[in-house]
Amino acid sequence: MAGVDWEIPLKRVLSRELDRLGLSGYQLLLFGSRARGNASPVSDIDIGIKGVEAIPFPLLSELRDAVDNLNLPFKVDLVDMTHVSREFYEHAMEGAIVWKG
């Protein structure tokens, strides 16, 4: 997974936007097949955002817009981890890679 051409710009944009939106204490987590190393060429990118409180919807929309502006050739799913079930969270955290925080 190291050196993948989407990884650095995506990390950079999300980290910058979290800081700009006053969410600098939140973690960024890569999870799913891209984190586990078994992604297909068309697999999406799953990014979890973890904090003490839920991210207000308008701020989550701004994060999604910033990602969309990267024009990556595959879908990026941004997931506020405060809104997922315990079962989903535990499954997602298996093999997750902390990008920030």
Summary of the structure (lengths in Angstrom):
residues: 101
radius of gyration: 12.8
end to end distance: 19.7
largest distance: 34.5
contacts: 270
relative contact order: 0.25
helix: 41%
strand: 20%
